[in-house]
Amino acid sequence: MTLTASLTLVLTVDDPSQVGHARRTAQTLAQTLGFDETDAARVALVATELASNLLKHAGQGVLHLRRLTSARGRAGVELLSIDRGQGFDPLQCMIDGFSSSGTQGIGLGSVARGVQVFDVHSDRYGSVVLARLYAGTGADDDLRIGVSQHSLHGDPACGDTWQVALRDGGLSALVVDGLGHGEEAEHAAQAGARAFGQAPFDAPQYVLERMHSAMCGSRGGAVGMAQYEAGEHKLRYLGVGNIGATLVKGDGSRGLASLSGIVGGQYRKAQVFEQPDIDNHLLILYSDGLQSRWNLNNYPGLVHRHPAVIAAVLHRDFCRGRDDVTVLVIDLELSHA
């Protein structure tokens, strides 16, 4: 199966009136994705709780919404509440009746019981709470893949795109950043993604050649492509241009090299770099809308959180704010059921 890009919808929450807007927006998204009345109501309730908690505990924040697809093709909705507040103790806040703001203290506990996937990270930089809901029941087919994709200034056209192709024991992941932003950048990136999607498990050099041909005549762009086979414990990476790529395990990380050039324009050569001994690693790919000076070691425990939480924290703290931005985080060992 292949997962394709979907922009993250950002809802600002800094006034009580916006809680209702968040609820209606989330419910409408669920209904659009085919959720029945009961499941759509669950999505609406979770959005209400998360938005309300942002106001109660942080004073303000944002709610991120995104469509999902499970390993078995079920439709899903992802909700992330993100703030820069003083943080809280997640274990205490999961206990019904506990509150750090003088309220009844039923928010996070009720959210965790009402969703299939729940995770939270909180520290001195702020908090991120993840809730994923799928149509029907069961969470065993949740994909441990997180994405935060945003266009500059909320433009409906995004010059970044991504894909992740999955097969038994392996995956092939792509991030493309069309030069600049807006419709022409989007055209370039989408042309490359379509070419990648034709045969994502071909040898990376051949995939890149196909993408280069497809992107000729457009602005062109930067490309980062990774292939992983679990049985080999080995990752192959090919990058042209300024797509960042990092492998993270525990308190260690290693950057993956890209060569200069423009796919669809001109590049001298492409080289595949093999990374051996890949087990229990995170793969993080990101466009240059994200600063490269981040270090997960500055966020104790974050490396063990769901990839969607990691992507949200990186976007919150390192988005440049002057270009489209995509952050793709994949748990290489647990990326598919």
N, C-alpha and C positions, 0 to 999 in steps of 0.2 A: 504494500500500500504506500501511497505518497501523501504526505502532509504538505499543504500549500499555504502561502502567506495570507494573513488576515491582519489588518491594522488594529491596533489597540485603541479602543474607545475610551477617552479620558473624561471623567465627570468630576468637576470641582465641587467640593463639599465644604462650604464655609458659612452656611446659613441654614436654619431649620427647614426653609422652604425647599431646599435642594434634596432633602431626604426623599420626599415624594417623587421628585423628578427621577432620582436614581432608581427608585422602586419601579416606576412605570417603564423606564428605559430597559431595565434588566428583564422585566416580564415580557416586554415586546420582543426583545432579542430571543428569549426562550421560545416564544410562540412561533416566531419566524423560522426557528430551527426545527420545529415539529414537536416540541414538548406538549404533552396533554395538559389539561387544565390544572390537575393536581401538581404535576412537576413544575409547571410555570409558576404556580403560586409559591412553591418552595423557593424558587429562584428569587421571586419578589421579596419574600420574607428575609432571606439572607442579605439581599441588597439593603433592605431597610435597617437590619441590625448593624451591618458594617458601616453604613453611612452615619447612623446615629452614634455609634461608638467613636467615629472620627471626631464628631462635635463634642461629645462628652469628655473624651480623654485627651485629645490633642488640640481641640479648638478649631482645627481645619485640616484638610488633607485632600486626597484625590481617590476616586474609585476607578480602577481599570477594569474594563469588560472586554472579553474576547471569546470568539467561538472556538470550540474544540472538536476533535474527532478522537474517539477511543481506538484501541488496538483492534476492536471488532467492528469498527465503523459506526458506533453509536454517537449521536450528536451530544455535545456538551457545552456548558457555559462556564467560563472562568471569571471569578471576581477576585480582585486584589484591592484591599484598602491599604493606602500608603500615606505615611505622615512623617513629619520631622519633630515630633513631640519628644517628651523626656523619657520615653520608653516605659516598660512595665515588666513585671515578672509573669511570663506566660503561664507557668504552672499554677500560680495563685489565681490568675484571672480565669482559669478554666473551671474553678470551683464555684458552683452556683451559690449566690449570696455574697460573694466577695466583690467589692467595688473599690476602685481607687478614686472615685469621684462622687461618692455619696449617693449613687443610684442603687437600684435593686440588684445589680450584678448578675444579670441573666444573659448578657449579650453573647460573649464568646462561647460559653457552654452550649447555648441553644444553636449557634451557628455550627459548631462541631458535630452536634447530633443530627443536623438537618442536611448534611452534605456527604458525598462519597469520599472526597479528598479534602483534608484540612491540614494547614501548617501555619506556623507563625515564627517570625524572628523579630526580636526587640532588643535594642541596645541604646547607647547614649546618642546615636545619630537619628533615632526614630524607630518606627515599627512598620512591619508589613504583615498582613494577614491574608492567607490564601484560602479560597473556597472554590472547589470544582464540583459541579453537579452535572450528572448525565441523565438523559431520559431513561426511565426505568430504574432498576436497582443494580447493585454490585459495583465494586470499585477495582476489581482485580485486573481490569483491562485499561487502567489509566496509564498513559505514556509519560514517563518521567523526562519530559522535554518542556522547557520553558522558553517563552518568546516575549520580548517587548519590542514592538515595532511601531514607530511614530513618524509621521510626515512633519515637515517644518511648518510651524504655525497652523497645524490642523488642516493643511491642504488636502483635498480629496485624492490628489495624485501623489504617489510616494515613489521616489527614485531608488529606494531599497526594496529588495525582495529576498525571499528565502524558500527553500524546500528541504524536506527530509524524506528520503525513500527508505522503507523498511522491508526487510525480508528475514527469513529465519536465520538468526545468528548474526545479522549484519545490518549496516545502515550506510547510507551515502547522504551527506549533508552539504548544503550550498547556501552561501550568502553572496548576493550581488549588489553592488552599489553603482547605479548609473551616474555618470558625471553630472554634477550640479544637483538640481532638484526640480520638481514640477513634472509636467506631462512628458517632455522629451527625455528626461532622465528615467521616468517610469517606463517609457517605450523601450529604451535600451535594456533596462533590467529585466523586463518581462520577456523580451526576445531571448535573452540568455537563459532564463529559467525554463522556457518552453523547450529549448534545445537540450538542456540538462535532463529534463523530464522524459525525453524520448528513450534514453537508456542510461539511467544514473549509475549503474554498476559496471559500465564499460571502463577500461583503463582510463585513469584521470586525464592523460594527455589527449586521448581521443575525444573525451567529453569536452575538454577545453577547445580543441580544434573546431568541434561542432558549434560550440557557443560563439567562438570568434567569427565564424562564417555568418551565423544568425544575427550577430550584433553589428556587422559591417554596414555602413550607411547610417548608423545611429551615432549618438554621442560616444558610445562605448562605455566601459566601466571597469571597476575593480571586481575581482572574483576570488573567493576563498572556498575550497572544496575539500572535504574530508571523507575518507572511506574507512570503515572499521568492520573487521570480521572477528567475532567473539572467540571463535575456535583458534584463531591465530594469535590473539592478544597483541595485535599489531595494527597501527593506524597509518594510513597514507594521507599526506596532505600536499595540496598544490595550491599556491596562491600567486596571483598577479595583481599588483596594485596594493592599495592601503586597506585591505581587510585584515583586522587583527584576529589572531588565533592563539589560544592558550590551552594547555592541558594542566589540570589541577588535581592533586591528590593529597589529602591531609593538609600539611602545612607547606607543601612544596608545589612548584609550578614550573612549567617550561614553555617558552614561547615557540611558535611554529613560524618558520621563515616564509616570507613572500618575496617574489622578485618584482622589479619595477616594470611598468608598462601599462597599457590600456587594452583590454580585451575588446575586439571590435575596432580598434585603432591600430596601435603598433606595440609589440613587445618583442624583445630579442629572443628569449627562450623561456620555456617553462620547465621546472624541475620538480619532480615528486620526491618529497622527503618522507622516509619511513621512520616511525617511532615504535620501537619494540617495547615489550614488557608493559603493555597497557592493560591494567586491571584495576577496577574500582576507581577509574578516573572520571572527571568531568571534562567535557570538551566545550569551550566557550568561543564562539565566533561572533565578531561584531564589526559593524561598519565604522567609518571614521567620524560619524556623529557622536561617538562615545570616546571620551579621553582614554588614553592607554596607560595612565599612571595608577590604576587601581590595584589593590592587593587584598585578596580575601582574608589574609591573616589579620587585617585591621578590624575584622568583624568576627569576634569569637563565636564559633559554632555555625557560622553561616554556610560553610562548605558542606555541612551535613543536612541542610534544609532542602526542600523540594526545588528543582531547577527553576521553576516559575518564580519562587521567592528570590532566588539569587539574581535572576534577570531583572526583577523589579528594583532591587536594591542598587544594582549597578546603574540602571537607567536613572533612578532618583538622584544619585550622588555624583554621576560622572557624565551626564548628557551635556554636550557643548552648547546646545540651544541655538545653533546657527546652521543646521543641516538636518536632513532626515537621519534617523538613527534606528538601528536594529541590533538587538542583543539576543543571541540564540545559545541556550545552555542545554546540554544533553548529558544525562547520566549514561555513560557508555555501557555499563553492566546491566542496568535496569531500564533501558529505554523502550523495551517492548515486552509484552506478555507472551 
